[in-house]
Amino acid sequence: MDVAEATGREFVDALAQRDWARLEACLAPDIRFRAVIPNEARPFRDKTDAPGAVDQLRKWFGDADPLVLVESDVRLIADRLLIRYRFTGHEDDGDFVVEQNGFAETKEGKLVSLRLVCSGFLAPVLESAS
């Protein structure tokens, strides 16, 4: 497995476990973290260091109980790393499903940039029994 892919998989696993120290260890100290989220007055999140990026992820996922990784994909697309994951979970206002898709650049086993697009925290659609 490529070092970049291994770093991306470690990032997803650490996020799923909400292991914030391990997550921060995946990031370069001066990471450029950019995210866009729907239905917000301020839809863009821009952080320029690892603690800030981890804090943003903690704000999104830290209160979920449980948080379940449903699906993920990490792979190289040319010189970019695709990082995609979908979670289900529960917070005080109910159950949710959320997916984030990102493209990262890596250097020496660290994410140096990560650009994410978020689906938003959505109510899961329950399939009816036929």
The first five atom37 places (N, CA, C, CB, O) and aatype in JSON, in Angstrom:
{
  "aatype": [12, 3, 19, 0, 6, 0, 16, 7, 1, 6, 13, 19, 3, 0, 10, 0, 5, 1, 3, 17, 0, 1, 10, 6, 0, 4, 10, 0, 14, 3, 9, 1, 13, 1, 0, 19, 9, 14, 2, 6, 0, 1, 14, 13, 1, 3, 11, 16, 3, 0, 14, 7, 0, 19, 3, 5, 10, 1, 11, 17, 13, 7, 3, 0, 3, 14, 10, 19, 10, 19, 6, 15, 3, 19, 1, 10, 9, 0, 3, 1, 10, 10, 9, 1, 18, 1, 13, 16, 7, 8, 6, 3, 3, 7, 3, 13, 19, 19, 6, 5, 2, 7, 13, 0, 6, 16, 11, 6, 7, 11, 10, 19, 15, 10, 1, 10, 19, 4, 15, 7, 13, 10, 0, 14, 19, 10, 6, 15, 0, 15],
  "atom_mask": [
    [1, 1, 1, 1, 1],
    [1, 1, 1, 1, 1],
    [1, 1, 1, 1, 1],
    [1, 1, 1, 1, 1],
    [1, 1, 1, 1, 1],
    [1, 1, 1, 1, 1],
    [1, 1, 1, 1, 1],
    [1, 1, 1, 0, 1],
    [1, 1, 1, 1, 1],
    [1, 1, 1, 1, 1],
    [1, 1, 1, 1, 1],
    [1, 1, 1, 1, 1],
    [1, 1, 1, 1, 1],
    [1, 1, 1, 1, 1],
    [1, 1, 1, 1, 1],
    [1, 1, 1, 1, 1],
    [1, 1, 1, 1, 1],
    [1, 1, 1, 1, 1],
    [1, 1, 1, 1, 1],
    [1, 1, 1, 1, 1],
    [1, 1, 1, 1, 1],
    [1, 1, 1, 1, 1],
    [1, 1, 1, 1, 1],
    [1, 1, 1, 1, 1],
    [1, 1, 1, 1, 1],
    [1, 1, 1, 1, 1],
    [1, 1, 1, 1, 1],
    [1, 1, 1, 1, 1],
    [1, 1, 1, 1, 1],
    [1, 1, 1, 1, 1],
    [1, 1, 1, 1, 1],
    [1, 1, 1, 1, 1],
    [1, 1, 1, 1, 1],
    [1, 1, 1, 1, 1],
    [1, 1, 1, 1, 1],
    [1, 1, 1, 1, 1],
    [1, 1, 1, 1, 1],
    [1, 1, 1, 1, 1],
    [1, 1, 1, 1, 1],
    [1, 1, 1, 1, 1],
    [1, 1, 1, 1, 1],
    [1, 1, 1, 1, 1],
    [1, 1, 1, 1, 1],
    [1, 1, 1, 1, 1],
    [1, 1, 1, 1, 1],
    [1, 1, 1, 1, 1],
    [1, 1, 1, 1, 1],
    [1, 1, 1, 1, 1],
    [1, 1, 1, 1, 1],
    [1, 1, 1, 1, 1],
    [1, 1, 1, 1, 1],
    [1, 1, 1, 0, 1],
    [1, 1, 1, 1, 1],
    [1, 1, 1, 1, 1],
    [1, 1, 1, 1, 1],
    [1, 1, 1, 1, 1],
    [1, 1, 1, 1, 1],
    [1, 1, 1, 1, 1],
    [1, 1, 1, 1, 1],
    [1, 1, 1, 1, 1],
    [1, 1, 1, 1, 1],
    [1, 1, 1, 0, 1],
    [1, 1, 1, 1, 1],
    [1, 1, 1, 1, 1],
    [1, 1, 1, 1, 1],
    [1, 1, 1, 1, 1],
    [1, 1, 1, 1, 1],
    [1, 1, 1, 1, 1],
    [1, 1, 1, 1, 1],
    [1, 1, 1, 1, 1],
    [1, 1, 1, 1, 1],
    [1, 1, 1, 1, 1],
    [1, 1, 1, 1, 1],
    [1, 1, 1, 1, 1],
    [1, 1, 1, 1, 1],
    [1, 1, 1, 1, 1],
    [1, 1, 1, 1, 1],
    [1, 1, 1, 1, 1],
    [1, 1, 1, 1, 1],
    [1, 1, 1, 1, 1],
    [1, 1, 1, 1, 1],
    [1, 1, 1, 1, 1],
    [1, 1, 1, 1, 1],
    [1, 1, 1, 1, 1],
    [1, 1, 1, 1, 1],
    [1, 1, 1, 1, 1],
    [1, 1, 1, 1, 1],
    [1, 1, 1, 1, 1],
    [1, 1, 1, 0, 1],
    [1, 1, 1, 1, 1],
    [1, 1, 1, 1, 1],
    [1, 1, 1, 1, 1],
    [1, 1, 1, 1, 1],
    [1, 1, 1, 0, 1],
    [1, 1, 1, 1, 1],
    [1, 1, 1, 1, 1],
    [1, 1, 1, 1, 1],
    [1, 1, 1, 1, 1],
    [1, 1, 1, 1, 1],
    [1, 1, 1, 1, 1],
    [1, 1, 1, 1, 1],
    [1, 1, 1, 0, 1],
    [1, 1, 1, 1, 1],
    [1, 1, 1, 1, 1],
    [1, 1, 1, 1, 1],
    [1, 1, 1, 1, 1],
    [1, 1, 1, 1, 1],
    [1, 1, 1, 1, 1],
    [1, 1, 1, 0, 1],
    [1, 1, 1, 1, 1],
    [1, 1, 1, 1, 1],
    [1, 1, 1, 1, 1],
    [1, 1, 1, 1, 1],
    [1, 1, 1, 1, 1],
    [1, 1, 1, 1, 1],
    [1, 1, 1, 1, 1],
    [1, 1, 1, 1, 1],
    [1, 1, 1, 1, 1],
    [1, 1, 1, 1, 1],
    [1, 1, 1, 0, 1],
    [1, 1, 1, 1, 1],
    [1, 1, 1, 1, 1],
    [1, 1, 1, 1, 1],
    [1, 1, 1, 1, 1],
    [1, 1, 1, 1, 1],
    [1, 1, 1, 1, 1],
    [1, 1, 1, 1, 1],
    [1, 1, 1, 1, 1],
    [1, 1, 1, 1, 1],
    [1, 1, 1, 1, 1]
  ],
  "atom_positions": [
    [[0.85, -1.18, 0.0], [0.0, 0.0, 0.0], [0.9, 1.24, 0.0], [-0.97, 0.0, 1.23], [1.91, 1.3, 0.69]],
    [[0.51, 2.2, -0.76], [1.21, 3.47, -0.86], [1.15, 4.21, 0.49], [0.6, 4.34, -1.98], [0.18, 4.09, 1.22]],
    [[2.2, 4.97, 0.8], [2.26, 5.72, 2.06], [1.1, 6.71, 2.15], [3.61, 6.47, 2.18], [0.5, 6.85, 3.22]],
    [[0.79, 7.38, 1.05], [-0.32, 8.34, 1.07], [-1.63, 7.63, 1.39], [-0.43, 9.06, -0.29], [-2.42, 8.12, 2.21]],
    [[-1.88, 6.49, 0.76], [-3.11, 5.75, 1.04], [-3.15, 5.27, 2.49], [-3.24, 4.54, 0.09], [-4.2, 5.33, 3.14]],
    [[-2.03, 4.81, 3.0], [-1.98, 4.37, 4.4], [-2.29, 5.54, 5.33], [-0.59, 3.77, 4.74], [-2.98, 5.36, 6.34]],
    [[-1.8, 6.72, 5.02], [-2.08, 7.91, 5.83], [-3.56, 8.24, 5.78], [-1.25, 9.11, 5.34], [-4.17, 8.55, 6.81]],
    [[-4.15, 8.17, 4.6], [-5.58, 8.43, 4.46], [-6.43, 7.44, 5.23], [0.0, 0.0, 0.0], [-7.4, 7.82, 5.87]],
    [[-6.07, 6.16, 5.18], [-6.81, 5.13, 5.93], [-6.68, 5.35, 7.44], [-6.31, 3.72, 5.55], [-7.64, 5.17, 8.19]],
    [[-5.49, 5.74, 7.87], [-5.28, 6.03, 9.29], [-6.14, 7.22, 9.72], [-3.78, 6.32, 9.57], [-6.72, 7.2, 10.81]],
    [[-6.23, 8.23, 8.87], [-7.07, 9.4, 9.14], [-8.53, 8.98, 9.34], [-6.97, 10.43, 7.99], [-9.16, 9.37, 10.32]],
    [[-9.06, 8.17, 8.41], [-10.46, 7.73, 8.5], [-10.68, 6.89, 9.75], [-10.85, 6.92, 7.25], [-11.67, 7.08, 10.45]],
    [[-9.76, 5.97, 10.04], [-9.92, 5.12, 11.22], [-9.86, 5.94, 12.51], [-8.83, 4.03, 11.24], [-10.66, 5.73, 13.42]],
    [[-8.92, 6.88, 12.58], [-8.81, 7.72, 13.77], [-10.06, 8.58, 13.95], [-7.57, 8.61, 13.69], [-10.52, 8.77, 15.08]],
    [[-10.6, 9.1, 12.85], [-11.83, 9.89, 12.93], [-12.99, 9.02, 13.39], [-12.15, 10.53, 11.56], [-13.78, 9.43, 14.25]],
    [[-13.11, 7.82, 12.84], [-14.19, 6.91, 13.23], [-14.11, 6.55, 14.71], [-14.13, 5.63, 12.38], [-15.13, 6.39, 15.38]],
    [[-12.89, 6.43, 15.22], [-12.69, 6.11, 16.64], [-12.74, 7.35, 17.53], [-11.36, 5.4, 16.83], [-12.75, 7.26, 18.76]],
    [[-12.76, 8.53, 16.89], [-12.7, 9.81, 17.59], [-11.48, 9.87, 18.5], [-13.97, 10.04, 18.4], [-11.52, 10.33, 19.64]],
    [[-10.38, 9.36, 17.93], [-9.09, 9.4, 18.61], [-8.39, 10.66, 18.12], [-8.22, 8.09, 18.32], [-7.65, 10.64, 17.14]],
    [[-8.62, 11.76, 18.82], [-8.2, 13.08, 18.36], [-6.68, 13.21, 18.29], [-8.76, 14.15, 19.27], [-6.16, 13.86, 17.38]],
    [[-5.95, 12.61, 19.2], [-4.48, 12.68, 19.16], [-3.96, 11.91, 17.95], [-3.87, 12.09, 20.47], [-3.07, 12.39, 17.24]],
    [[-4.52, 10.75, 17.71], [-4.11, 9.95, 16.54], [-4.48, 10.66, 15.24], [-4.77, 8.55, 16.58], [-3.74, 10.62, 14.27]],
    [[-5.64, 11.31, 15.24], [-6.06, 12.06, 14.07], [-5.08, 13.21, 13.79], [-7.49, 12.61, 14.26], [-4.66, 13.42, 12.65]],
    [[-4.73, 13.94, 14.84], [-3.79, 15.05, 14.66], [-2.43, 14.56, 14.17], [-3.62, 15.83, 15.98], [-1.75, 15.27, 13.43]],
    [[-2.03, 13.36, 14.56], [-0.75, 12.81, 14.12], [-0.74, 12.53, 12.62], [-0.44, 11.53, 14.89], [0.34, 12.39, 12.03]],
    [[-1.9, 12.44, 11.99], [-1.99, 12.24, 10.54], [-1.78, 13.54, 9.77], [-3.34, 11.65, 10.18], [-1.56, 13.51, 8.55]],
    [[-1.83, 14.67, 10.46], [-1.83, 15.98, 9.82], [-0.49, 16.69, 9.98], [-2.94, 16.85, 10.38], [0.14, 16.62, 11.03]],
    [[-0.08, 17.37, 8.92], [1.08, 18.24, 9.03], [0.73, 19.39, 9.98], [1.52, 18.79, 7.61], [-0.42, 19.82, 10.01]],
    [[1.69, 19.88, 10.76], [1.39, 20.97, 11.7], [0.75, 22.18, 11.04], [2.65, 21.39, 12.41], [-0.07, 22.87, 11.65]],
    [[1.14, 22.46, 9.79], [0.62, 23.63, 9.07], [-0.35, 23.24, 7.95], [1.78, 24.43, 8.49], [-0.38, 23.88, 6.9]],
    [[-1.14, 22.19, 8.18], [-2.1, 21.73, 7.18], [-3.01, 22.87, 6.73], [-2.95, 20.56, 7.74], [-3.37, 23.75, 7.5]],
    [[-3.38, 22.81, 5.47], [-4.39, 23.74, 4.93], [-5.68, 22.93, 4.83], [-3.95, 24.36, 3.51], [-5.82, 22.1, 3.93]],
    [[-6.6, 23.16, 5.74], [-7.87, 22.43, 5.83], [-8.99, 23.35, 5.38], [-8.12, 21.9, 7.29], [-9.21, 24.41, 5.97]],
    [[-9.69, 22.95, 4.35], [-10.81, 23.73, 3.85], [-12.01, 22.81, 3.7], [-10.47, 24.42, 2.49], [-11.9, 21.69, 3.21]],
    [[-13.16, 23.29, 4.14], [-14.37, 22.49, 4.04], [-15.54, 23.39, 3.67], [-14.66, 21.75, 5.36], [-15.59, 24.56, 4.03]],
    [[-16.46, 22.81, 2.93], [-17.71, 23.5, 2.62], [-18.85, 22.61, 3.09], [-17.82, 23.82, 1.07], [-18.89, 21.41, 2.83]],
    [[-19.77, 23.24, 3.81], [-20.9, 22.52, 4.36], [-22.19, 23.2, 3.91], [-20.82, 22.45, 5.92], [-22.22, 24.42, 3.76]],
    [[-23.25, 22.43, 3.69], [-24.49, 23.01, 3.15], [-25.33, 23.69, 4.23], [-25.31, 21.93, 2.47], [-25.15, 23.47, 5.43]],
    [[-26.23, 24.53, 3.77], [-27.28, 25.11, 4.61], [-26.75, 25.89, 5.81], [-28.18, 24.02, 5.09], [-27.32, 25.84, 6.9]],
    [[-25.67, 26.6, 5.6], [-25.09, 27.42, 6.67], [-24.96, 28.85, 6.16], [-23.7, 26.85, 7.14], [-24.71, 29.07, 4.97]],
    [[-25.12, 29.81, 7.03], [-24.89, 31.2, 6.65], [-23.43, 31.42, 6.26], [-25.28, 32.14, 7.8], [-23.13, 32.2, 5.36]],
    [[-22.54, 30.7, 6.95], [-21.12, 30.72, 6.63], [-20.71, 29.29, 6.25], [-20.25, 31.27, 7.84], [-20.3, 28.53, 7.12]],
    [[-20.82, 28.91, 4.98], [-20.63, 27.51, 4.6], [-19.17, 27.05, 4.53], [-21.27, 27.27, 3.29], [-18.91, 25.86, 4.37]],
    [[-18.22, 27.96, 4.64], [-16.82, 27.58, 4.48], [-16.11, 27.53, 5.82], [-16.12, 28.55, 3.55], [-16.29, 28.4, 6.67]],
    [[-15.29, 26.5, 5.99], [-14.43, 26.37, 7.16], [-13.0, 26.31, 6.63], [-14.8, 25.09, 8.02], [-12.69, 25.51, 5.75]],
    [[-12.14, 27.13, 7.17], [-10.76, 27.23, 6.7], [-9.84, 27.25, 7.92], [-10.54, 28.49, 5.81], [-9.9, 28.18, 8.73]],
    [[-9.02, 26.23, 8.06], [-8.08, 26.13, 9.18], [-6.67, 26.01, 8.61], [-8.42, 24.91, 10.11], [-6.47, 25.44, 7.54]],
    [[-5.71, 26.55, 9.34], [-4.33, 26.56, 8.83], [-3.35, 25.85, 9.75], [-3.88, 27.97, 8.62], [-2.14, 26.03, 9.64]],
    [[-3.89, 25.04, 10.67], [-2.99, 24.24, 11.5], [-3.71, 22.97, 11.95], [-2.51, 25.05, 12.74], [-4.94, 22.89, 11.91]],
    [[-2.93, 21.99, 12.37], [-3.48, 20.69, 12.76], [-4.47, 20.8, 13.93], [-2.35, 19.75, 13.12], [-5.54, 20.21, 13.86]],
    [[-4.14, 21.53, 15.0], [-5.11, 21.64, 16.09], [-6.45, 22.25, 15.64], [-4.53, 22.46, 17.21], [-7.51, 21.82, 16.09]],
    [[-6.4, 23.23, 14.77], [-7.63, 23.85, 14.27], [-8.45, 22.88, 13.44], [0.0, 0.0, 0.0], [-9.68, 22.84, 13.56]],
    [[-7.78, 22.09, 12.59], [-8.49, 21.1, 11.78], [-9.13, 20.04, 12.66], [-7.52, 20.44, 10.77], [-10.28, 19.66, 12.44]],
    [[-8.39, 19.55, 13.66], [-8.93, 18.54, 14.57], [-10.1, 19.12, 15.36], [-7.83, 18.03, 15.53], [-11.11, 18.44, 15.57]],
    [[-9.99, 20.36, 15.79], [-11.07, 20.99, 16.53], [-12.34, 21.06, 15.67], [-10.67, 22.4, 16.99], [-13.44, 20.83, 16.18]],
    [[-12.19, 21.37, 14.39], [-13.36, 21.42, 13.51], [-14.0, 20.04, 13.38], [-12.96, 21.95, 12.11], [-15.22, 19.92, 13.46]],
    [[-13.2, 19.02, 13.2], [-13.73, 17.65, 13.1], [-14.38, 17.22, 14.41], [-12.61, 16.67, 12.71], [-15.4, 16.53, 14.4]],
    [[-13.8, 17.63, 15.52], [-14.38, 17.31, 16.84], [-15.74, 17.98, 17.0], [-13.42, 17.76, 17.98], [-16.66, 17.38, 17.55]],
    [[-15.88, 19.22, 16.52], [-17.17, 19.92, 16.59], [-18.24, 19.15, 15.81], [-17.04, 21.36, 16.04], [-19.39, 19.07, 16.24]],
    [[-17.86, 18.59, 14.68], [-18.82, 17.86, 13.86], [-19.16, 16.48, 14.43], [-18.28, 17.71, 12.46], [-20.32, 16.08, 14.42]],
    [[-18.16, 15.75, 14.93], [-18.36, 14.35, 15.25], [-18.2, 13.99, 16.73], [-17.42, 13.53, 14.46], [-18.52, 12.87, 17.12]],
    [[-17.73, 14.9, 17.54], [-17.4, 14.58, 18.91], [-18.56, 14.19, 19.81], [0.0, 0.0, 0.0], [-18.38, 13.42, 20.75]],
    [[-19.76, 14.71, 19.53], [-20.91, 14.43, 20.39], [-21.74, 13.24, 19.95], [-21.78, 15.64, 20.45], [-22.68, 12.85, 20.65]],
    [[-21.42, 12.66, 18.82], [-22.22, 11.53, 18.31], [-22.02, 10.3, 19.2], [-21.84, 11.21, 16.85], [-20.9, 9.96, 19.58]],
    [[-23.12, 9.65, 19.5], [-23.05, 8.41, 20.29], [-24.24, 7.53, 19.92], [-23.04, 8.72, 21.83], [-25.35, 7.77, 20.39]],
    [[-24.02, 6.53, 19.1], [-22.74, 6.09, 18.58], [-22.38, 6.84, 17.29], [-22.77, 4.59, 18.32], [-23.18, 7.6, 16.76]],
    [[-21.17, 6.62, 16.81], [-20.72, 7.05, 15.49], [-20.23, 5.8, 14.79], [-19.59, 8.17, 15.58], [-19.29, 5.15, 15.26]],
    [[-20.87, 5.46, 13.68], [-20.58, 4.2, 13.0], [-20.1, 4.49, 11.58], [-21.84, 3.29, 12.97], [-20.78, 5.14, 10.8]],
    [[-18.91, 4.0, 11.27], [-18.38, 4.12, 9.91], [-19.1, 3.09, 9.05], [-16.83, 3.9, 9.87], [-18.96, 1.89, 9.26]],
    [[-19.87, 3.56, 8.08], [-20.67, 2.7, 7.22], [-19.9, 2.32, 5.96], [-21.98, 3.38, 6.84], [-19.98, 1.19, 5.48]],
    [[-19.15, 3.28, 5.45], [-18.47, 3.07, 4.17], [-17.32, 4.06, 4.07], [-19.45, 3.23, 2.97], [-17.41, 5.19, 4.57]],
    [[-16.24, 3.64, 3.43], [-15.13, 4.57, 3.18], [-14.37, 4.13, 1.94], [-14.18, 4.64, 4.41], [-14.45, 2.98, 1.51]],
    [[-13.65, 5.07, 1.39], [-12.82, 4.81, 0.22], [-11.61, 5.74, 0.32], [-13.62, 5.03, -1.13], [-11.76, 6.95, 0.52]],
    [[-10.45, 5.19, 0.17], [-9.22, 5.97, 0.15], [-8.39, 5.45, -1.01], [-8.43, 5.86, 1.52], [-8.07, 4.26, -1.06]],
    [[-8.05, 6.33, -1.95], [-7.24, 5.91, -3.09], [-6.62, 7.11, -3.78], [-8.08, 5.1, -4.09], [-7.11, 8.23, -3.7]],
    [[-5.53, 6.83, -4.47], [-4.86, 7.87, -5.23], [-5.59, 8.11, -6.55], [-3.39, 7.51, -5.48], [-5.99, 7.17, -7.24]],
    [[-5.75, 9.38, -6.87], [-6.22, 9.79, -8.18], [-5.16, 10.75, -8.69], [-7.68, 10.46, -8.13], [-5.11, 11.92, -8.3]],
    [[-4.3, 10.23, -9.56], [-3.12, 10.97, -10.01], [-2.28, 11.32, -8.78], [-3.52, 12.27, -10.81], [-1.87, 10.42, -8.06]],
    [[-2.02, 12.61, -8.53], [-1.19, 12.98, -7.38], [-2.03, 13.45, -6.19], [-0.2, 14.07, -7.78], [-1.49, 14.04, -5.25]],
    [[-3.33, 13.2, -6.21], [-4.23, 13.58, -5.11], [-4.75, 12.31, -4.44], [-5.42, 14.46, -5.62], [-4.86, 11.25, -5.06]],
    [[-5.05, 12.45, -3.17], [-5.59, 11.34, -2.41], [-7.07, 11.59, -2.17], [-4.83, 11.15, -1.07], [-7.45, 12.59, -1.55]],
    [[-7.9, 10.69, -2.67], [-9.33, 10.75, -2.39], [-9.57, 10.13, -1.02], [-10.16, 10.01, -3.5], [-9.12, 9.02, -0.76]],
    [[-10.27, 10.84, -0.16], [-10.67, 10.33, 1.15], [-12.18, 10.54, 1.25], [-9.9, 11.05, 2.34], [-12.66, 11.67, 1.25]],
    [[-12.92, 9.43, 1.32], [-14.37, 9.51, 1.39], [-14.86, 8.61, 2.51], [-15.03, 9.12, 0.02], [-14.39, 7.48, 2.66]],
    [[-15.81, 9.12, 3.28], [-16.36, 8.3, 4.36], [-17.81, 8.7, 4.61], [-15.53, 8.45, 5.65], [-18.21, 9.84, 4.4]],
    [[-18.58, 7.71, 5.07], [-19.97, 7.93, 5.46], [-20.16, 7.36, 6.85], [-20.96, 7.27, 4.44], [-19.77, 6.23, 7.15]],
    [[-20.78, 8.17, 7.7], [-21.09, 7.76, 9.07], [-22.59, 7.79, 9.29], [-20.37, 8.67, 10.08], [-23.31, 8.58, 8.67]],
    [[-23.05, 6.94, 10.18], [-24.36, 7.1, 10.8], [-24.09, 7.34, 12.27], [-25.3, 5.84, 10.56], [-23.05, 6.94, 12.8]],
    [[-25.03, 7.98, 12.91], [-24.83, 8.23, 14.33], [-26.07, 8.8, 14.96], [0.0, 0.0, 0.0], [-27.14, 8.89, 14.36]],
    [[-25.9, 9.19, 16.2], [-27.0, 9.77, 16.97], [-26.46, 10.92, 17.82], [-27.7, 8.7, 17.87], [-25.41, 10.81, 18.45]],
    [[-27.19, 12.02, 17.81], [-26.93, 13.15, 18.69], [-28.26, 13.52, 19.36], [-26.32, 14.38, 17.91], [-29.28, 12.91, 19.08]],
    [[-28.24, 14.5, 20.22], [-29.43, 14.87, 20.98], [-30.66, 15.13, 20.11], [-29.14, 16.09, 21.79], [-31.78, 14.84, 20.51]],
    [[-30.45, 15.68, 18.91], [-31.59, 15.99, 18.05], [-31.97, 14.85, 17.1], [-31.29, 17.22, 17.24], [-32.79, 15.05, 16.21]],
    [[-31.39, 13.66, 17.28], [-31.83, 12.5, 16.52], [-30.72, 11.79, 15.76], [0.0, 0.0, 0.0], [-29.54, 12.13, 15.87]],
    [[-31.15, 10.8, 14.99], [-30.22, 10.02, 14.18], [-29.8, 10.81, 12.95], [-30.85, 8.68, 13.76], [-30.53, 11.7, 12.5]],
    [[-28.63, 10.49, 12.42], [-28.15, 11.17, 11.23], [-27.32, 10.24, 10.37], [-27.34, 12.41, 11.61], [-26.83, 9.2, 10.81]],
    [[-27.18, 10.66, 9.11], [-26.21, 10.09, 8.2], [-25.46, 11.28, 7.61], [-26.9, 9.19, 7.07], [-26.05, 12.32, 7.33]],
    [[-24.16, 11.13, 7.43], [-23.34, 12.21, 6.88], [-22.24, 11.59, 6.03], [-22.74, 13.11, 8.01], [-21.67, 10.56, 6.39]],
    [[-21.95, 12.23, 4.92], [-20.84, 11.79, 4.08], [-19.96, 12.99, 3.78], [-21.34, 11.13, 2.77], [-20.45, 14.09, 3.5]],
    [[-18.66, 12.77, 3.83], [-17.71, 13.79, 3.44], [-16.78, 13.21, 2.39], [-16.91, 14.32, 4.67], [-16.31, 12.07, 2.52]],
    [[-16.52, 14.0, 1.36], [-15.61, 13.63, 0.29], [-14.49, 14.65, 0.28], [-16.33, 13.55, -1.09], [-14.75, 15.86, 0.29]],
    [[-13.26, 14.18, 0.26], [-12.15, 15.1, 0.3], [-11.03, 14.71, -0.65], [0.0, 0.0, 0.0], [-10.91, 13.56, -1.07]],
    [[-10.25, 15.69, -0.98], [-9.03, 15.47, -1.74], [-7.88, 16.05, -0.94], [-9.11, 16.11, -3.17], [-7.95, 17.18, -0.46]],
    [[-6.84, 15.25, -0.81], [-5.71, 15.63, 0.04], [-4.41, 15.56, -0.73], [-5.63, 14.74, 1.27], [-4.3, 14.86, -1.74]],
    [[-3.46, 16.3, -0.24], [-2.08, 16.18, -0.66], [-1.3, 15.72, 0.56], [-1.51, 17.53, -1.25], [-1.58, 16.12, 1.68]],
    [[-0.31, 14.88, 0.32], [0.48, 14.34, 1.42], [1.96, 14.6, 1.18], [0.22, 12.82, 1.59], [2.41, 14.81, 0.05]],
    [[2.68, 14.6, 2.28], [4.13, 14.71, 2.22], [4.69, 14.02, 3.46], [4.6, 16.22, 2.15], [4.29, 14.32, 4.59]],
    [[5.59, 13.1, 3.24], [6.25, 12.37, 4.32], [5.27, 11.77, 5.32], [7.2, 13.29, 5.05], [5.47, 11.85, 6.53]],
    [[4.19, 11.17, 4.78], [3.23, 10.47, 5.63], [2.28, 11.36, 6.41], [0.0, 0.0, 0.0], [1.67, 10.91, 7.38]],
    [[2.14, 12.61, 6.0], [1.22, 13.55, 6.67], [0.33, 14.2, 5.61], [2.02, 14.65, 7.48], [0.75, 14.43, 4.47]],
    [[-0.9, 14.5, 5.98], [-1.77, 15.28, 5.12], [-1.34, 16.73, 5.23], [-3.28, 15.1, 5.49], [-1.35, 17.3, 6.32]],
    [[-0.97, 17.35, 4.11], [-0.55, 18.75, 4.14], [-1.66, 19.68, 3.66], [0.7, 18.95, 3.26], [-1.64, 20.88, 3.94]],
    [[-2.63, 19.12, 2.95], [-3.83, 19.87, 2.6], [-4.99, 18.88, 2.51], [-3.64, 20.65, 1.24], [-4.81, 17.72, 2.14]],
    [[-6.17, 19.37, 2.87], [-7.37, 18.55, 2.79], [-8.53, 19.49, 2.46], [-7.63, 17.76, 4.11], [-8.8, 20.44, 3.19]],
    [[-9.2, 19.19, 1.36], [-10.36, 19.96, 0.93], [-11.58, 19.03, 0.97], [-10.15, 20.57, -0.51], [-11.64, 18.05, 0.23]],
    [[-12.53, 19.35, 1.83], [-13.7, 18.49, 2.06], [-14.99, 19.15, 1.57], [-13.83, 18.16, 3.54], [-15.16, 20.37, 1.64]],
    [[-15.88, 18.31, 1.09], [-17.26, 18.7, 0.81], [-18.13, 17.8, 1.66], [-17.62, 18.59, -0.73], [-17.97, 16.58, 1.65]],
    [[-19.06, 18.4, 2.4], [-19.9, 17.65, 3.33], [-21.34, 17.61, 2.84], [-19.85, 18.28, 4.73], [-21.85, 18.59, 2.3]],
    [[-21.98, 16.46, 3.02], [-23.39, 16.31, 2.66], [-24.3, 17.06, 3.62], [-23.77, 14.85, 2.63], [-25.44, 17.38, 3.28]],
    [[-23.8, 17.34, 4.81], [-24.63, 17.83, 5.89], [-25.07, 16.63, 6.73], [0.0, 0.0, 0.0], [-24.99, 15.49, 6.29]],
    [[-25.52, 16.91, 7.93], [-26.02, 15.87, 8.81], [-27.5, 15.69, 8.5], [-25.78, 16.22, 10.34], [-28.32, 16.55, 8.82]],
    [[-27.83, 14.57, 7.87], [-29.16, 14.35, 7.32], [-29.9, 13.27, 8.1], [-29.08, 13.97, 5.85], [-29.29, 12.34, 8.62]],
    [[-31.2, 13.4, 8.16], [-32.02, 12.34, 8.76], [-31.96, 11.13, 7.83], [-33.51, 12.81, 8.99], [-32.15, 11.27, 6.63]],
    [[-31.69, 9.95, 8.39], [-31.61, 8.77, 7.52], [-32.98, 8.45, 6.92], [-31.08, 7.54, 8.31], [-34.01, 8.65, 7.55]],
    [[-32.95, 7.97, 5.69], [-34.17, 7.55, 5.01], [-34.36, 6.08, 5.32], [-34.09, 7.81, 3.45], [-33.5, 5.25, 5.03]],
    [[-35.48, 5.76, 5.93], [-35.77, 4.38, 6.27], [-36.48, 3.72, 5.09], [-36.63, 4.29, 7.56], [-37.46, 4.24, 4.55]],
    [[-35.96, 2.55, 4.7], [-36.58, 1.83, 3.59], [-37.81, 1.12, 4.11], [-35.58, 0.83, 2.94], [-37.78, 0.49, 5.17]],
    [[-38.89, 1.22, 3.36], [-40.13, 0.56, 3.77], [-40.1, -0.91, 3.37], [-41.35, 1.25, 3.15], [-39.51, -1.27, 2.35]],
    [[-40.73, -1.72, 4.17], [-40.8, -3.15, 3.88], [-41.82, -3.36, 2.76], [-41.19, -3.97, 5.15], [-42.93, -2.85, 2.82]],
    [[-41.42, -4.13, 1.75], [-42.33, -4.38, 0.62], [-43.0, -5.71, 0.74], [-41.58, -4.31, -0.7], [-43.8, -6.08, -0.13]]
  ]
}
